[in-house]
Amino acid sequence: MVEIIYTHTDEAPMLASASLLPIVSAFASTAGISIRSADISLAGRIIAAFSDHLPEHLRQPDALGELGELTQHPEANIIKLPNISASLPQLLAAIDELQSQGYPVPDYPTNPRSEADNEIRSRYDAVKGSAVNPVLREGNSDRRAPLAVKNYARTHPHRMAPWSADSGTRVATMDLGDFKHNEVSAVVNKACRAQIVFTPLEGSPETITSDIYLESADVLDASVMNAQALDSFLAGALAAAKKEDLLFSVHLKATMMKVSDPVIFGHTVRAFFARTFQRFGSELQAAGLDADNGLASIFSGLEKSAQLRAQAPEILESFAQDLTAGPLLAMVNSDKGITNLHVPSDVIVDASMPAMIRNGGKMWGPDGQLHDTIAVIPDSSYAEVYQAVIDDCIAHGAFDPVTMGSVPNVGLMAQKAEEYGSHDKTFIARAPGRVEIIADDATVLLAREVHAGDIFRSCLTKDAPIRNWVKLAVERARISDTPAIFWLDPERAHDRVMEQKVTHYLDEHDTNGLDITIMSPRLATEATVARIRQGLDTISVTGNVLRDYLTDLFPIMELGTSAKMLSVVPLMAGGGLFETGAGGSAPKLARQLLDENHLRWDSLGEFLAIAESLRHAERTSGNRAARVLATTLDEATERVLSEERSAQRSVGQPDNRSSHLWLATYWAQALATQDADTDLAQIFSPIARQLHEHAAQIQADVIDVQGRAVDLGGYYHPDPQILAEVMRPSTLFNTILASL
């Protein structure tokens, strides 16, 4: 039997899976295909990490580790939904919830005082950030908008707010002292083991990371964010926002860049509230209230802190005074008073910047009105991409989803390629000194000077994924007959090395008749948006971080959401990983379900990924029925779109569950009427008839339960029985499905 792994993740995608997965499993079983769920949710990863601390009945296997091993085999067929890239506040909340459910997992040691504390913290730190992605992404990324989705976007365009020719919105970024300007890079000339060693000016050398395995031709980088330069830049940006009467907003990636960007976020919080931290910073630090975790964490901590109880009113008043005295601060939720500096995971750059651009270059202010903004992106490595789009919109107006072209992406990400700032090769210097990456023969491969508080980061990009990335780009350009641009910056040390490799590996392929070029990110953006406005497609071929940014930026403008992109990861070992889109809206939509029993999550990404997974199953196993399931699923998906059966916004309207029921109805009808597999047609004919006859009642079952708050028994780790009851409210539909 063919097996497809369907990941159990978090928030809205997890909720949607409780409705969709039983449908997919039932339909697939008729073709001898098994769908197995694998729990890689934040709560699941915590439980797996501490199963040795738990009683037998509460333990669960390390599903992420098992899937990581599976990616090394050609039979791998994995559908991966968005998961929480946990910030520390999210991790702490999940720990609290599990403990309240009777899971005796240990507290997170904020200030470890023993070897045992360090060991517990290291386990938890391995769960934070985008812990899932590097394990599963043993292939490079191929993301594009399917034709059905593109056609729907053109006939049902989403709203794009107009841009003013005199808009004051702009990007503020560093011109020295940041990661881009301090970067060094080298190609490894022989296989070796290496370690990162920090030698303070006063004191003994300290090994930061050991056992870095390097192979010949791998690319190794190192860079430093200078803390003093960062603080100076932030002070200047704040002054400019105040002088120009613009909102101040910061845009980071404190989830994926789990070591570096929370620290940069903390610098931003301290810069905005400089007077308060000058007065009370030591007291806040002593109480464990860290600016890196945002204002919400500090305010919550002040309410609970026994040692600051007497000072809390004075501290809160000081924050309020700084907020009034500074520039207007961008808001995540004006109605609830949640600012851009409340929670680091609320200001994810790849979601927040496209939203601002789509909104005419404006963000919400504390007055509940839209304002132009200074978008602060401290590290300049990719900031110019957003500035180029802003410049184009000021000059030419908003993009038109009806006419604009598409920007598929071929992204380098296999084997942790370019995993900047999210792993054990990033740390904060505790003192001035020198950081060296030293090979086992004592050769210093790379070195950087640091000051106290500087952020050092290094990354490794293995040669085999680079070669595969170039191959994938050539194949995609050939298949789609579309120009492809490699986005590489000659001002960056890493990209200069990468350009040499790209040029070398392009020579291995027949590029006759193909339009393949290499451009800096700024020029590539300008060329791409010029073609977009002409209705022309352009493949962006990028490194890992730009892959993350661009596969939100352009789809959000083109389709209204990045969740509608088809995301395929051809695994280097021959298997397939099929990702279902971005989860930036997942927390908000999950909260709506809890408050109103209405889930607005759009499962289109899941529909597309399931179809591709079924096609892969046919290619690898010869299961012809799998292709019939895939083809008919695509037909059903197109009907869901064209007949406007996707989830709607408000209570009383069809929601995510409704869209799944329509998908099942259309899928059954397509299977019943196809002639490629008579066995499947016979199986689904009565199912299609019953679903059609009872469609009104089945849909009413979903509508009728809405409008009331629901308790799932947990946010990060809900009760599975309650979850199933909430997400599968139609007994009639469930009975019909069970007949399969």
C-alpha positions in Angstrom: 0.0 0.0 0.0 1.2 3.5 -0.8 1.6 5.7 2.3 1.3 9.5 2.4 2.3 11.3 5.5 0.1 14.3 6.5 1.6 16.5 9.2 -0.3 17.5 12.3 0.8 21.1 13.0 -0.7 24.0 14.8 -3.4 26.7 15.0 -5.7 27.1 12.0 -4.0 24.5 9.8 -4.4 22.0 12.6 -8.0 22.9 13.1 -8.7 22.6 9.3 -7.0 19.2 9.2 -9.5 17.8 11.7 -12.2 18.4 9.1 -10.3 17.8 5.8 -8.1 14.8 6.7 -10.9 12.3 7.3 -12.3 13.2 3.8 -8.9 12.7 2.1 -8.2 9.5 4.0 -11.5 8.0 3.0 -11.2 8.9 -0.7 -7.6 7.8 -0.9 -8.3 4.4 0.7 -10.4 3.5 -2.3 -7.2 3.5 -4.4 -5.2 1.5 -1.8 -3.5 4.7 -0.4 -3.0 5.2 3.3 -2.8 8.7 4.8 -0.9 8.7 8.1 -0.8 11.7 10.4 2.5 12.7 12.0 2.5 15.1 14.9 5.1 17.9 14.5 3.1 20.6 16.3 4.9 22.7 18.8 3.2 20.8 21.7 4.1 17.5 20.0 7.7 18.5 19.6 7.8 19.4 23.3 6.3 16.1 24.4 8.7 14.2 22.2 11.7 16.1 23.4 10.8 15.3 27.1 9.2 11.8 26.7 11.8 10.4 29.0 10.5 12.7 31.7 6.9 11.5 31.2 4.9 8.5 32.3 4.4 5.8 29.6 0.9 6.8 28.7 1.8 10.4 27.9 4.9 9.7 25.8 4.9 10.1 22.0 7.5 9.3 19.4 9.8 11.9 17.8 7.7 12.3 14.6 9.9 15.1 13.3 13.0 12.9 13.6 11.3 10.0 11.9 10.2 12.2 9.0 13.7 13.6 8.7 14.9 10.0 8.2 12.2 9.3 5.7 13.3 12.2 3.5 16.5 10.3 2.8 14.5 7.5 1.1 12.9 7.7 -2.4 9.5 6.5 -1.2 9.0 9.6 1.0 5.7 11.4 0.2 5.0 14.1 2.8 2.4 16.8 2.9 3.6 19.5 5.2 1.3 22.1 6.7 2.4 25.4 8.3 3.6 25.0 11.9 4.4 27.5 14.6 7.9 28.8 14.3 8.0 29.2 18.0 9.2 32.4 19.7 10.0 32.2 23.4 6.6 33.6 24.5 4.8 30.9 22.4 7.1 28.2 23.8 6.4 29.3 27.3 2.6 29.4 26.7 2.7 25.8 25.2 4.7 24.6 28.2 2.2 26.1 30.6 -0.7 24.5 28.7 0.9 21.1 28.7 1.6 21.3 32.4 -2.0 22.3 33.1 -3.1 19.1 31.1 -1.0 16.9 33.4 2.1 16.6 31.3 5.0 17.0 33.8 7.4 18.7 31.3 10.0 20.9 33.1 9.8 24.7 33.2 11.9 26.6 30.7 15.1 27.6 32.5 15.3 31.4 31.7 18.4 31.7 33.8 20.0 28.2 33.9 22.0 27.6 37.1 23.1 24.0 36.6 24.1 21.4 34.0 20.6 20.0 34.3 19.1 23.4 33.6 21.4 23.8 30.6 20.4 20.4 29.3 16.7 21.2 29.6 17.1 24.5 28.0 19.1 23.0 25.0 16.2 20.6 24.4 13.7 23.5 24.4 15.9 25.7 22.3 15.9 22.9 19.7 12.1 23.2 19.5 12.1 27.0 19.0 12.1 28.8 15.7 11.7 27.1 12.4 12.9 23.8 13.9 10.7 21.7 11.5 11.8 23.2 8.2 15.6 22.3 8.2 14.7 18.7 9.1 12.2 18.1 6.3 13.6 20.3 3.6 16.0 17.8 2.1 15.3 19.3 -1.3 15.0 22.7 -2.9 11.8 24.7 -3.4 9.6 25.0 -6.5 6.7 27.4 -5.7 4.3 28.7 -8.3 0.6 29.8 -8.7 -1.4 27.0 -10.5 -3.3 28.1 -13.5 -6.7 27.6 -11.9 -5.7 29.9 -9.0 -4.3 32.5 -11.3 -7.4 32.5 -13.5 -9.6 32.9 -10.4 -7.5 35.8 -9.1 -8.0 37.5 -12.5 -11.8 37.1 -12.5 -12.2 37.7 -8.8 -9.5 40.2 -7.9 -8.8 41.1 -4.3 -8.6 44.7 -3.2 -5.4 46.6 -3.6 -5.5 50.0 -1.9 -4.3 53.0 -4.1 -0.9 54.5 -3.7 -0.3 58.3 -3.4 2.4 59.8 -5.6 3.5 61.8 -2.6 3.5 58.9 -0.2 6.1 59.3 2.5 6.5 55.6 3.2 10.0 54.2 2.9 12.3 51.6 4.2 15.0 52.5 6.7 18.0 50.2 6.8 21.6 50.2 7.9 24.4 51.3 5.6 27.2 50.0 7.8 27.8 47.7 10.7 25.1 45.2 9.8 25.3 41.6 8.6 25.5 42.5 4.9 28.5 44.9 5.3 30.4 42.7 7.8 30.1 39.4 5.9 33.0 37.2 4.9 32.7 34.0 2.9 34.9 31.1 1.7 34.7 27.9 -0.3 35.9 25.0 1.8 38.9 23.4 -0.1 38.9 20.0 1.7 36.6 17.9 4.0 37.1 18.7 7.7 35.5 19.2 11.0 35.4 22.7 12.4 34.4 24.6 15.5 33.5 28.1 16.3 35.7 29.6 19.0 35.2 32.9 20.8 38.4 34.4 22.4 37.7 37.4 24.6 40.3 40.1 24.9 40.5 39.2 28.6 39.9 35.5 29.4 40.2 32.0 27.9 38.9 30.8 24.6 35.4 29.4 24.6 34.0 26.9 22.1 30.6 28.0 20.9 29.9 25.2 18.5 31.8 22.1 17.8 31.5 19.3 15.2 30.6 21.4 12.2 31.1 18.9 9.3 32.4 20.5 6.1 32.9 18.9 2.7 35.0 20.1 -0.1 33.3 22.9 -2.1 30.8 23.8 0.6 30.3 27.5 1.2 31.0 28.9 4.7 30.0 32.4 5.9 30.4 34.5 9.0 29.2 38.0 9.8 28.4 40.3 12.7 25.7 42.8 13.6 27.4 45.6 15.5 25.3 46.4 18.5 26.5 50.0 18.7 25.9 50.7 15.0 22.4 49.1 15.4 21.5 51.3 18.3 22.7 54.4 16.5 20.7 53.5 13.4 17.5 52.9 15.5 17.9 56.2 17.2 18.2 57.9 13.8 15.1 56.1 12.5 13.1 57.1 15.5 14.1 60.7 15.1 13.3 60.6 11.4 9.8 59.1 12.0 9.1 61.8 14.6 10.3 64.6 12.3 8.6 63.4 9.2 5.3 62.6 11.1 5.4 59.0 10.0 4.5 55.8 11.8 7.5 53.9 13.2 7.4 50.2 12.4 9.9 47.4 12.7 9.9 44.3 10.4 11.9 41.3 11.4 11.8 37.5 11.4 12.0 36.7 15.1 10.6 33.2 14.4 12.9 31.8 11.7 15.9 34.0 12.9 15.3 32.8 16.4 18.7 33.8 17.9 19.4 37.1 16.1 16.1 38.8 15.3 14.6 38.6 18.8 17.7 40.4 20.0 17.4 43.0 17.3 13.7 43.4 18.3 14.8 43.9 21.9 17.2 46.6 20.8 14.3 48.3 19.0 12.1 48.1 22.1 14.8 49.6 24.3 15.5 52.4 21.7 11.8 53.4 21.5 11.5 53.4 25.3 15.1 54.6 26.0 14.2 56.8 29.0 12.3 54.0 30.7 15.0 51.5 30.2 17.6 54.0 31.4 15.6 54.4 34.6 14.3 50.9 35.2 16.3 48.6 32.9 18.3 46.9 35.7 15.1 46.3 37.7 13.3 44.8 34.8 16.3 42.6 33.9 16.6 41.4 37.5 12.9 40.4 37.4 13.5 38.4 34.2 11.5 40.9 32.0 13.4 41.0 28.8 12.8 43.5 26.0 13.6 40.7 23.5 10.3 39.2 24.3 8.3 42.4 23.7 6.1 44.8 25.6 3.4 42.3 26.2 5.7 40.0 28.1 7.0 42.9 30.1 3.5 44.3 31.0 2.3 40.8 31.9 5.4 40.2 34.0 4.9 43.4 35.9 1.4 42.3 36.9 2.8 39.1 38.3 6.2 40.2 39.7 6.3 40.3 43.5 9.7 42.1 43.5 8.4 44.9 41.3 4.8 45.2 42.7 5.5 48.6 44.3 7.3 50.0 41.3 5.0 48.6 38.6 2.6 51.7 38.4 5.6 54.0 38.0 7.2 51.8 35.4 4.0 51.5 33.4 3.5 55.3 33.5 7.1 55.7 32.2 6.3 53.4 29.3 3.1 55.4 28.6 5.1 58.7 28.7 7.7 57.4 26.2 4.9 56.2 23.9 3.4 59.7 23.9 6.7 61.5 23.5 8.0 59.3 20.6 6.8 59.0 17.0 3.5 57.4 16.4 4.0 53.6 16.7 2.5 51.2 14.2 -0.2 48.9 15.6 -0.8 45.2 15.1 -4.3 45.7 16.6 -5.4 49.3 17.3 -8.6 48.3 19.0 -6.8 46.2 21.6 -3.8 48.5 21.9 -1.3 45.9 20.6 1.6 47.8 19.1 4.3 46.8 16.6 6.6 46.2 19.7 4.3 44.0 21.8 5.2 40.5 20.5 8.2 39.7 18.3 6.4 37.0 16.4 3.6 39.5 15.4 5.9 41.5 13.0 7.1 38.9 10.6 8.7 40.8 7.7 7.6 38.5 4.9 3.9 39.0 6.0 3.9 42.5 7.4 5.7 44.2 4.5 3.5 42.8 1.7 0.4 43.7 3.8 1.7 47.3 4.0 2.4 47.5 0.3 -1.0 46.0 -0.5 -2.5 48.6 1.8 -1.2 51.5 -0.3 2.0 51.8 1.8 0.1 52.4 5.0 -0.1 50.8 8.4 -2.6 51.2 11.3 -1.7 53.8 13.9 -2.8 54.1 17.5 -5.7 56.4 16.4 -7.2 53.5 14.4 -6.3 55.3 11.1 -4.0 54.4 8.3 -0.7 56.3 8.0 2.5 56.3 5.9 5.3 54.6 7.8 9.0 54.3 8.1 9.5 50.5 7.7 12.6 49.7 9.7 14.4 46.6 8.5 17.8 46.9 10.3 19.9 44.5 8.3 20.3 45.7 4.7 20.8 42.3 3.1 17.3 42.3 1.5 15.8 45.6 2.5 16.3 47.1 -0.9 13.8 44.6 -2.4 11.0 46.2 -0.5 12.2 49.7 -1.2 12.3 48.9 -4.9 8.7 47.7 -4.8 7.7 50.8 -2.8 9.4 53.1 -5.3 7.6 51.4 -8.2 4.2 51.7 -6.5 4.8 55.4 -5.8 5.7 56.0 -9.4 3.1 53.8 -11.1 0.4 53.1 -8.5 -0.8 49.8 -7.0 -0.5 46.6 -8.9 -3.6 45.2 -10.7 -4.3 41.5 -9.9 -6.4 41.3 -13.0 -3.4 42.0 -15.3 -0.3 41.4 -13.4 2.2 38.7 -14.2 3.3 35.9 -11.8 6.6 35.3 -10.0 7.3 31.6 -9.5 10.3 30.9 -7.2 13.0 28.3 -7.3 14.6 28.5 -3.8 17.8 27.2 -2.3 17.0 25.6 1.0 18.0 21.9 1.0 20.1 20.6 3.9 19.8 23.8 6.0 21.2 26.0 3.2 21.6 29.6 4.3 20.0 29.0 7.7 21.0 32.4 9.0 20.5 33.2 12.6 18.3 30.2 13.5 20.7 27.7 14.8 23.8 26.9 16.9 26.1 29.0 14.8 24.6 32.3 16.0 25.3 33.8 19.4 25.6 37.1 21.3 29.2 38.2 22.2 29.4 38.6 26.0 32.6 40.7 25.8 34.9 42.2 23.1 37.1 39.7 21.4 37.5 37.6 18.3 35.4 34.8 16.8 37.1 32.2 14.6 35.9 29.2 12.7 38.8 26.7 13.1 39.3 23.5 11.1 40.5 20.3 12.8 44.0 20.9 11.4 44.0 24.3 13.3 43.5 26.3 10.0 41.4 29.5 10.7 38.7 29.3 8.0 37.0 32.6 8.8 37.3 35.2 11.6 35.4 38.3 12.8 36.1 40.8 15.6 33.3 41.4 18.0 32.3 43.9 20.8 30.1 43.1 23.8 26.5 42.6 22.7 27.3 42.1 19.0 25.5 39.3 17.2 27.7 36.8 15.5 26.3 34.5 12.9 27.6 31.9 10.6 26.0 29.6 8.1 26.9 26.6 5.9 25.6 26.1 2.4 26.5 22.7 1.1 27.6 22.2 -2.5 25.2 19.4 -3.5 22.1 21.5 -2.8 23.6 24.4 -4.8 24.2 22.2 -7.8 20.6 20.8 -7.4 19.2 24.3 -7.1 20.8 25.4 -10.4 19.5 22.2 -12.1 16.0 22.8 -10.8 16.1 26.4 -12.1 17.1 25.3 -15.6 14.3 22.6 -15.6 11.7 25.1 -14.4 12.7 27.7 -17.0 12.6 25.0 -19.7 9.2 23.5 -18.7 7.5 26.9 -18.3 9.4 28.7 -21.1 9.9 31.6 -18.7 12.9 33.9 -18.0 14.7 33.1 -14.8 16.7 35.5 -12.7 19.3 34.5 -10.1 19.1 37.1 -7.3 22.7 37.6 -6.2 24.2 40.7 -4.7 27.8 41.6 -5.8 28.1 43.7 -2.7 27.8 40.6 -0.4 30.7 38.2 0.1 28.4 35.2 0.2 26.6 36.1 -3.0 29.9 36.7 -4.9 30.9 33.1 -4.1 27.5 31.9 -5.1 27.6 33.7 -8.4 30.8 31.8 -9.3 29.2 28.5 -8.4 26.0 29.3 -10.4 28.0 30.3 -13.4 30.0 27.0 -13.1 27.0 24.7 -12.7 24.9 26.4 -15.5 27.6 25.1 -17.8 26.5 21.6 -17.0 23.1 22.1 -18.6 21.7 22.9 -22.0 20.5 26.5 -21.6 20.1 27.0 -25.4 17.0 29.2 -26.0 16.6 29.9 -22.3 16.7 33.4 -20.8 18.7 33.0 -17.6 20.4 36.0 -16.0 22.1 37.0 -12.7 21.1 40.3 -11.1 21.5 42.1 -7.8 18.3 42.0 -5.6 17.5 45.7 -6.4 17.9 45.3 -10.2 16.1 41.9 -10.1 13.2 43.5 -8.3 13.0 46.4 -10.7 13.1 44.0 -13.7 10.5 41.7 -12.2 8.0 44.3 -11.3 8.4 46.0 -14.7 7.5 42.6 -16.3 4.6 42.1 -13.8 3.0 45.3 -15.0 3.2 44.0 -18.5 1.4 40.8 -17.5 4.6 38.8 -17.9 5.9 36.0 -15.6 9.5 35.9 -14.3 11.0 33.1 -12.3 12.9 34.3 -9.2 15.8 32.0 -8.4 16.9 32.9 -4.8 18.6 31.8 -1.7 16.8 30.6 1.4 15.8 33.8 3.1 14.8 35.6 -0.1 12.8 32.5 -1.0 10.9 33.0 2.2 10.3 36.7 1.5 9.4 36.6 -2.2 7.0 33.7 -1.9 4.9 35.9 0.4 5.6 39.3 -1.3 4.5 38.6 -4.8 1.7 36.1 -4.2 0.1 38.4 -1.6 -0.1 41.1 -4.2 -1.0 38.8 -7.0 -3.4 36.3 -5.3 -4.3 38.0 -2.1 -2.5 35.4 -0.1 0.6 33.1 -0.3 -1.5 30.2 0.9 -2.7 29.7 -2.7 0.7 28.9 -4.1 1.6 25.4 -5.1 4.8 24.5 -3.1 6.7 21.4 -4.2 10.0 20.3 -2.7 11.6 17.6 -4.9 13.7 15.8 -2.3 17.2 15.1 -3.4 16.9 11.4 -2.5 13.9 11.1 -4.9 10.9 11.5 -2.7 8.5 14.5 -2.5 7.6 17.1 0.1 4.5 19.1 -0.7 4.0 22.2 1.4 0.6 23.9 1.7 1.4 27.6 2.0 2.2 30.2 4.6 0.6 30.3 8.0 0.9 34.0 8.9 -2.8 34.4 9.5 -3.1 31.1 11.4 -3.2 32.6 15.0 -5.8 35.2 14.2 -8.1 32.6 12.5 -7.6 30.1 15.3 -8.8 32.7 17.8 -11.9 33.4 15.7 -12.9 29.8 15.8 -12.5 29.7 19.6 -14.5 32.9 20.0 -17.2 32.3 17.3 -16.9 28.7 16.1 -16.1 30.0 12.6 -12.9 29.1 10.8 -11.9 31.4 7.9 -8.7 29.4 7.0 -8.5 28.8 3.3 -7.5 25.2 2.6 -6.7 25.8 -1.1 -3.0 25.1 -0.4 -3.9 21.8 1.1 -6.1 20.9 -1.9 -3.2 21.7 -4.3 -0.6 19.8 -2.3 -2.8 16.7 -1.9 -3.2 16.5 -5.7 0.5 16.8 -6.3 1.2 14.2 -3.6 -1.2 11.8 -5.4 0.5 12.4 -8.7 3.8 11.7 -7.0 2.4 8.5 -5.6 1.4 7.4 -9.1 4.8 8.2 -10.5 6.7 6.3 -7.8 4.4 3.3 -7.3 2.6 2.9 -10.6 -0.8 3.3 -8.8 -2.9 4.6 -11.7 -5.9 5.2 -9.5 -3.8 7.8 -7.6 -3.6 9.9 -10.8 -7.3 9.6 -11.3 -7.8 10.9 -7.7 -5.4 13.8 -8.4 -7.0 14.8 -11.7 -10.5 14.7 -10.2 -9.4 16.6 -7.1 -8.1 19.4 -9.3 -11.5 19.5 -11.0 -13.2 19.7 -7.7 -10.8 22.4 -6.5 -11.5 24.5 -9.6 -15.2 24.2 -8.9 -14.7 25.3 -5.3 -13.0 28.4 -6.6 -15.3 29.2 -9.6 -18.5 28.6 -7.6 -17.1 30.6 -4.7 -17.3 27.9 -2.1 -14.1 29.0 -0.3 -14.3 30.0 3.4 -16.0 33.4 4.0 -15.1 36.0 6.7 -18.0 36.1 9.1 -20.2 34.1 11.4 -23.3 32.7 9.6 -21.4 32.4 6.3 -19.8 29.2 4.9 -16.4 28.6 6.5 -13.5 26.3 6.2 -15.5 23.2 7.0 -18.1 24.2 4.5 -15.5 24.4 1.8 -14.3 20.9 2.6 -17.8 19.5 2.3 -18.2 21.1 -1.1 -14.8 19.8 -2.1 -15.9 16.3 -1.1 -19.2 16.7 -3.1 -17.5 17.9 -6.2 -14.7 15.4 -5.9 -17.1 12.5 -5.6 -19.1 13.8 -8.6 -15.9 14.0 -10.7 -14.9 10.5 -9.7 -18.4 9.1 -10.5 -18.4 10.6 -14.0 -14.8 9.9 -15.1 -14.1 7.0 -17.4 -10.4 6.3 -16.7 -11.2 4.0 -13.7 -14.5 2.2 -13.8 -14.0 0.7 -10.3 -13.7 4.2 -8.8 -16.7 5.4 -10.8 -18.8 2.6 -9.3 -17.6 3.3 -5.8 -18.3 7.0 -5.9 -21.6 7.1 -7.8 -23.8 6.4 -4.7 -21.6 8.7 -2.6 -21.9 11.6 -5.2 -25.7 11.1 -5.4 -26.1 11.2 -1.6 -23.9 14.2 -1.1 -25.8 16.1 -3.9 -29.2 15.2 -2.5 -28.3 16.2 1.0 -26.0 19.2 0.3 -28.4 21.8 1.8 -28.8 19.9 5.1 -25.0 19.1 5.3 -24.2 22.8 4.8 -26.8 23.9 7.3 -25.2 21.6 9.9 -22.0 23.7 9.7 -23.7 27.1 9.7 -26.0 26.2 12.6 -23.1 25.6 15.1 -21.5 29.0 14.5 -21.7 32.0 16.7 -20.8 30.4 20.0 -17.5 30.2 21.7 -15.9 26.7 21.8 -13.4 25.2 24.2 -11.1 22.7 22.6 -9.4 21.7 25.8 -6.3 23.5 24.7 -4.9 25.9 22.2 -1.5 24.3 21.4 -2.7 20.8 22.4 -6.4 20.4 22.1 -8.4 17.4 23.1 -8.7 15.2 19.9 -12.2 14.1 20.6 -13.5 17.6 21.2 -11.6 18.9 18.2 -13.2 16.2 16.0 -16.7 17.0 17.3 -16.2 20.8 16.6 -14.7 20.4 13.2 -17.0 17.6 11.9 -20.4 18.9 13.0 -22.5 17.2 10.3 -23.5 13.7 11.5 -25.2 13.1 8.1 -22.0 13.8 6.1 -19.9 11.7 8.5 -22.3 8.8 8.0 -22.1 9.1 4.2 -18.3 9.3 4.3 -18.1 6.3 6.6 -19.7 4.2 3.9 -16.5 4.3 2.0 
